[in-house]
Structures are given as structure tokens and as C-alpha cells.
Amino acid sequence: MWLFDSSVGRKFIMSITGICLVLFLTFHCLMNVVVIFSPEGYNAICEFLGANWYAIIGTLALALGFVIHILYAFVLSIQNLIARGKERYAVTERQDSVEWASKNMLVLGIIILGFLGLHLYNFWFKMQFVELTGIETGIYSPTDGAAYVKDLFAQPVYFVLYLVWLAALWFHLTHGVWSALHTLGWNNNTWMPRVKCISNIVSTCVVLTFMAVVVYYFVISLC
């Protein structure tokens, strides 16, 4: 089947799963920023998305999307290295048209994956997992996620770590959104500049919204 046996098919799957993950990130950042304006509202959202059947199905679907996206990223990267062979060691003139992010997508993906594990531990494991199992994993109740967010980002270590993670995510998204839309056919001379602009706007808005929560709680902890 061409979806699995061809490079074009694999890129198509990468694009679809990538777009789904970007949509999730967009929803997630909008959900998170509520905590700045209304901790009670944030807690209500967390309760709605807690240990319910639809939240569990959504979590499993999201996890599957991440796994597929990551596996195909590794497969395509290895295939590209094999296809280039010894040419990858040759000294060539720098191509200005090739962006830094596009040449380091795998490295950026690994950084994001590593921090994702930390993020899942900090939030999913200590909130939804607690609701699902009833096993306490920390001093905070899963019904008061706002208090946990406030205390976590008041810590300088987590403040810096999350900013590094979000910076890597921005570079990954700016190229990833563009590449996904390009693969899906928006690649003519008219749409190419528009697609690039759209990818930059979407990536910047998503990452800045995430950063707003991190920076806000760190700054108020200093006051």
C-alpha cells in the first residue's frame, strides 16, 4: 500500500498526524491560558477533561498520533541518510534557501520528545492518572490544577526548562506546519508564501500562548 511503502505515503501520514497534533496544541494552549484569568475556570476545564470516557478515548487517540508521527519521523530521517550516502560528508556550499529548522527537525523532535516525558510526568501523571487510579502521586489534588501550575512555574528550573522546550517547539512547528501543508498540495507559487506565513503565525501564536502561562507565574512569584 502506497501509504506505507512509499516515501510520499509516509510523508502524507506525517502531515496528517502533524496537523492533528497542531490542532491539539492549539486547543491545549487556549485551555492553559484560562488559568491566568480564571483559576476556577481552568479547574472546571480540567474536571471536564478528567477521568471521563471521552477524555480517555481522546488521550489514547492522541498518544497513537504521537507514536505514529515519531516513528515515521525516524523512518524518513534514516531513509534520507541512507539515500544521501557518502554525500552527507562532502563539503558543500551553504544553501540559504534551506532553513536551520528544516535541517534539524529530527534533533528538535528528540528535544521535544524528551521534555514531553517531563511534561507528562508533571501534569498527566499527577492529575488524570490520579483520577483514573486513585493513587496519590503528589501533595496537590487533581481537582486544583491551577495551584499546581502556579507552584511549578514559580520554580526557576522548570521556568527555564519549559522556555527551552517551547523554543524548540517553535522551530519545529514553523517548518512542520509549512511542510505538512506543502505535502498536502499547497505548493504552487501563489500559495507557497502564504503557507509559510500561515505556519509562522500559527506556530508563534501557539508557543507565545504557552509561554504566557510560564512567564506569568514565574514573574508573580518574584513579586
C-alpha positions in Angstrom: 0.0 0.0 0.0 1.4 3.3 -1.1 0.7 5.0 2.3 3.2 2.7 4.0 5.5 1.5 1.1 6.4 4.9 -0.5 8.2 8.0 0.7 5.3 10.1 -0.5 2.8 8.0 1.5 4.9 8.2 4.7 5.2 12.0 4.3 1.4 12.1 3.9 0.9 10.2 7.2 3.4 12.5 8.8 1.5 15.5 7.6 -1.9 14.3 8.7 -0.7 13.3 12.2 1.3 16.5 12.5 -1.8 18.7 11.7 -3.8 16.7 14.2 -1.1 17.4 16.8 -1.0 21.1 16.0 -4.8 21.3 16.4 -4.4 19.6 19.8 -1.6 22.1 20.8 -3.9 25.0 19.7 -6.7 23.7 22.0 -4.2 22.9 24.8 -2.7 26.4 24.8 -6.1 28.1 24.8 -7.1 25.9 27.7 -3.9 26.6 29.6 -4.1 30.4 29.2 -7.5 30.4 31.0 -5.6 29.7 34.3 -4.2 33.3 34.1 -7.6 34.9 34.0 -9.7 32.4 36.0 -8.1 29.6 38.1 -11.6 28.3 38.8 -12.4 28.2 35.1 -9.2 26.3 34.5 -10.1 23.8 37.2 -13.5 23.3 35.7 -12.0 22.6 32.3 -9.6 20.1 33.9 -12.5 18.4 35.7 -14.5 18.2 32.4 -11.4 16.6 30.7 -10.5 14.4 33.6 -11.3 10.7 34.1 -14.2 10.6 31.7 -14.7 8.1 28.9 -14.4 10.7 26.2 -11.2 12.1 27.8 -9.7 8.6 28.0 -10.5 7.9 24.3 -9.1 11.3 23.3 -5.9 10.6 25.3 -5.4 7.2 23.6 -6.0 8.7 20.2 -3.6 11.5 20.9 -1.0 9.0 22.2 -1.4 6.9 19.0 -1.0 10.0 16.8 2.3 10.9 18.7 3.6 7.4 18.3 2.9 7.3 14.6 4.3 10.7 14.0 7.5 9.9 15.9 8.1 6.5 14.3 7.6 7.9 10.8 9.9 10.8 11.5 12.7 8.3 12.4 12.0 6.1 9.4 12.1 9.1 7.0 15.2 10.5 8.6 17.0 7.2 8.3 15.9 6.7 4.7 17.2 10.2 3.9 20.6 9.5 5.4 20.8 6.2 3.5 19.8 7.8 0.3 22.4 10.5 0.6 25.2 8.0 1.4 28.7 9.4 1.4 27.4 12.8 0.0 26.4 13.8 3.5 30.1 14.0 4.4 31.0 16.2 1.4 31.7 19.9 1.9 29.1 21.8 0.0 28.2 25.4 -0.3 25.6 26.5 2.2 22.1 26.8 0.8 20.5 29.9 2.0 17.1 28.6 1.0 17.3 25.7 3.4 16.3 26.9 6.8 18.1 25.8 10.0 14.9 24.2 11.4 14.4 22.1 8.2 17.9 20.6 8.6 17.5 19.8 12.3 13.9 18.6 12.5 15.0 15.2 14.0 17.1 16.9 16.7 14.3 19.3 17.5 11.9 16.4 17.7 14.1 14.5 20.1 14.4 17.5 22.3 10.6 18.0 22.3 10.1 14.3 23.0 12.4 14.4 26.0 10.6 17.4 27.5 7.3 15.8 26.6 8.1 13.0 29.0 8.8 15.5 31.8 5.6 17.3 31.0 3.5 14.2 31.1 5.0 13.3 34.5 4.3 16.8 35.8 0.8 17.1 34.7 -0.9 13.9 33.2 0.7 11.6 35.8 -0.1 13.8 38.7 -3.6 14.8 37.5 -5.5 12.5 35.2 -3.6 9.4 36.2 -4.5 10.1 39.9 -8.2 10.4 38.9 -8.1 7.2 36.9 -6.4 5.1 39.6 -7.0 6.9 42.8 -3.2 6.6 43.6 -1.9 9.8 45.0 1.3 11.0 43.3 1.9 14.4 45.0 0.7 16.9 47.5 -1.7 18.6 45.1 -5.3 17.4 44.5 -6.1 16.8 40.8 -9.1 19.0 41.3 -6.9 22.0 41.9 -4.6 22.1 38.8 -4.4 25.8 39.0 -2.5 25.7 42.3 -0.1 23.1 40.9 0.6 25.2 37.7 1.3 28.3 39.9 3.8 26.5 42.1 5.5 24.6 39.3 6.3 27.6 37.2 7.4 29.6 40.2 10.5 27.3 40.3 13.4 28.7 38.3 14.5 25.3 37.0 11.1 24.5 35.5 10.8 28.1 34.2 14.0 27.7 32.2 13.3 24.1 31.1 9.9 25.0 29.7 11.2 28.0 27.9 13.8 25.9 26.2 11.2 23.3 25.3 8.9 25.9 23.8 11.7 27.4 21.8 12.4 24.0 20.3 8.7 23.5 19.7 8.5 26.9 17.8 11.3 25.9 15.4 9.8 22.5 14.9 6.3 23.9 14.2 7.4 26.7 11.9 8.8 24.2 9.5 6.5 21.3 10.3 3.2 23.2 9.6 4.7 24.5 6.3 5.9 21.1 5.3 2.6 19.4 6.1 0.6 21.9 4.0 3.2 21.6 1.3 2.9 17.8 1.2 -0.9 18.0 1.1 -0.7 20.1 -2.1 -0.5 23.7 -1.2 2.8 24.1 -3.0 2.3 26.3 -6.0 3.9 29.7 -6.5 0.8 31.5 -5.3 0.3 29.5 -2.1 3.9 28.8 -1.1 4.5 32.3 0.5 1.0 32.3 2.1 1.6 28.8 3.6 4.9 29.9 5.0 3.3 33.0 6.5 0.4 30.9 8.0 2.9 28.4 9.5 4.8 31.2 11.2 1.7 32.9 12.5 0.2 29.6 13.9 3.4 28.5 15.5 4.1 31.8 17.1 0.6 32.2 18.5 0.6 28.7 19.9 4.1 29.0 21.5 3.5 32.5 22.9 0.3 31.4 24.5 2.0 28.6 26.2 4.9 30.9 27.2 2.5 33.4 28.7 1.4 31.0 31.4 5.0 30.0 32.2 6.3 33.6 32.4 3.2 35.0 34.2 3.5 32.6 37.1 7.3 33.0 37.4 7.0 36.8 37.4 4.3 36.9 40.0 6.4 34.6 42.2 9.1 37.2 42.2 6.8 40.0 43.3 
